[in-house]
Amino acid sequence: MRTAKYVAIASAIFAAYQIILPVYAFMPDIRERAVHLSFAFVLIFLGGNMRQRRQWIADLALTAAGIFLCMYAFFNYDGIMGQYGIPTGTSQVVMAFLLIALILEAARRAVRPALPLIALAALLYALLGHLIPGYFGHPPYTLSTLGG
């Protein structure tokens, strides 16, 4: 039950953050999204399967990875904004796709597989749409463009 108490505390802090944020709007939007997503990872990964002890370590690892990636975006705000949405290195592209994978897994746990499957189809269309002839085709995108 110790985990339930921590999830309840995180939920209360998250609710207070969401209520206070629109009133004061004290952060740029990318930083707001990073904090919001960090709280969501805690609530979804740690709060979703509290009864299944086998997955607890994996859930904790997913939560830690999600928070790390979000805090990277939070603390490197100036550098990210200076790149105009295009990652500059391989590590940023890898982190972007790890974050996308974590978001898809969190969405799968929160709303079941329909939404993540639609998002995955959109990503596949972005990656492979240049192979589609005619009106629905588009120029090829690089992985760094998709990760940005």
C-alpha positions as CSV (number, residue, x, y, z in Angstrom):
1,M,0.0,0.0,0.0
2,R,3.0,2.3,0.2
3,T,2.9,2.7,-3.6
4,A,-0.8,3.7,-3.4
5,K,0.1,6.5,-1.0
6,Y,2.8,7.8,-3.3
7,V,0.4,7.7,-6.3
8,A,-2.2,9.6,-4.3
9,I,0.4,12.2,-3.4
10,A,1.5,12.5,-7.1
11,S,-2.1,12.8,-8.2
12,A,-2.8,15.6,-5.7
13,I,0.3,17.5,-6.8
14,F,-0.6,16.9,-10.5
15,A,-4.1,18.2,-9.9
16,A,-2.8,21.3,-8.1
17,Y,-0.3,21.9,-10.9
18,Q,-3.0,21.7,-13.5
19,I,-5.2,24.1,-11.6
20,I,-2.5,26.7,-10.9
21,L,-0.8,26.5,-14.3
22,P,-3.5,28.3,-16.4
23,V,-3.8,31.1,-13.8
24,Y,-0.1,32.0,-13.6
25,A,1.4,30.4,-16.8
26,F,4.9,30.7,-15.4
27,M,6.7,28.3,-17.9
28,P,7.1,28.0,-21.6
29,D,4.9,25.4,-23.3
30,I,7.6,22.8,-23.9
31,R,8.5,22.9,-20.2
32,E,4.9,22.6,-19.2
33,R,4.4,19.6,-21.4
34,A,7.5,17.9,-20.0
35,V,6.2,18.3,-16.4
36,H,2.7,17.2,-17.4
37,L,4.1,14.1,-19.2
38,S,6.3,13.3,-16.2
39,F,3.3,13.3,-13.9
40,A,1.4,11.2,-16.4
41,F,4.1,8.6,-16.6
42,V,4.1,8.3,-12.8
43,L,0.4,7.9,-12.6
44,I,0.1,5.5,-15.5
45,F,3.1,3.3,-14.9
46,L,3.1,3.2,-11.1
47,G,-0.6,3.7,-10.5
48,G,-2.0,1.4,-13.2
49,N,-0.7,-2.0,-12.0
50,M,-0.3,-1.7,-8.3
51,R,-1.6,-5.2,-7.6
52,Q,0.8,-7.0,-9.9
53,R,4.1,-7.2,-8.1
54,R,5.9,-9.0,-10.9
55,Q,5.8,-5.9,-13.1
56,W,6.7,-3.4,-10.4
57,I,10.4,-3.2,-11.3
58,A,9.7,-2.8,-15.0
59,D,7.1,-0.2,-14.3
60,L,9.5,1.7,-12.1
61,A,12.2,1.5,-14.9
62,L,9.7,2.9,-17.4
63,T,8.7,5.7,-15.0
64,A,12.3,6.6,-14.4
65,A,13.1,6.6,-18.1
66,G,10.1,8.7,-18.9
67,I,10.9,11.2,-16.2
68,F,14.6,11.4,-17.4
69,L,13.6,12.0,-21.0
70,C,11.0,14.7,-20.0
71,M,13.5,16.4,-17.7
72,Y,16.0,16.4,-20.5
73,A,13.5,18.4,-22.6
74,F,12.8,20.6,-19.5
75,F,16.4,21.5,-18.7
76,N,17.5,21.8,-22.3
77,Y,14.7,24.1,-23.4
78,D,16.9,26.8,-24.9
79,G,19.0,24.3,-27.0
80,I,15.8,22.6,-28.3
81,M,14.2,25.8,-29.3
82,G,17.4,26.9,-31.0
83,Q,17.3,23.7,-33.2
84,Y,13.8,24.6,-34.7
85,G,12.5,21.1,-34.1
86,I,15.4,19.2,-35.9
87,P,17.5,17.1,-33.5
88,T,21.2,17.8,-34.0
89,G,22.7,14.4,-32.9
90,T,22.0,10.7,-32.9
91,S,21.4,10.7,-29.1
92,Q,18.6,13.2,-29.5
93,V,16.9,11.1,-32.2
94,V,17.3,8.0,-30.0
95,M,15.8,9.9,-27.0
96,A,12.9,11.2,-29.2
97,F,12.0,7.7,-30.3
98,L,12.3,6.3,-26.8
99,L,10.0,9.0,-25.6
100,I,7.5,8.2,-28.5
101,A,7.7,4.5,-27.5
102,L,7.0,5.3,-23.8
103,I,4.1,7.5,-24.8
104,L,2.6,4.8,-26.9
105,E,3.0,2.3,-24.1
106,A,1.4,4.7,-21.6
107,A,-1.5,5.3,-24.0
108,R,-1.9,1.5,-24.4
109,R,-2.1,1.1,-20.7
110,A,-4.4,4.0,-20.2
111,V,-6.9,3.7,-23.1
112,R,-6.2,0.2,-24.5
113,P,-4.6,-0.4,-27.9
114,A,-6.9,1.6,-30.2
115,L,-5.2,5.0,-29.8
116,P,-1.6,3.7,-29.9
117,L,-2.4,1.7,-33.0
118,I,-3.7,4.8,-34.8
119,A,-0.7,6.8,-33.7
120,L,1.6,3.9,-34.9
121,A,-0.2,3.9,-38.2
122,A,0.4,7.6,-38.6
123,L,4.1,7.1,-37.8
124,L,4.4,4.3,-40.3
125,Y,2.6,6.5,-42.9
126,A,5.2,9.3,-42.2
127,L,8.1,6.8,-42.6
128,L,6.7,4.9,-45.6
129,G,4.4,7.4,-47.3
130,H,7.0,8.1,-50.0
131,L,6.4,4.6,-51.3
132,I,2.8,5.3,-51.9
133,P,2.1,6.5,-55.5
134,G,-0.3,9.2,-56.4
135,Y,-2.2,11.7,-54.2
136,F,-1.6,10.0,-50.9
137,G,2.2,9.8,-51.3
138,H,4.6,12.4,-49.9
139,P,8.3,13.2,-50.0
140,P,10.5,11.1,-47.8
141,Y,11.1,12.2,-44.2
142,T,14.3,11.4,-42.3
143,L,14.3,9.9,-38.8
144,S,15.6,13.1,-37.3
145,T,12.7,15.0,-38.9
146,L,10.2,12.6,-37.4
147,G,12.0,12.7,-34.0
148,G,12.0,16.4,-33.9
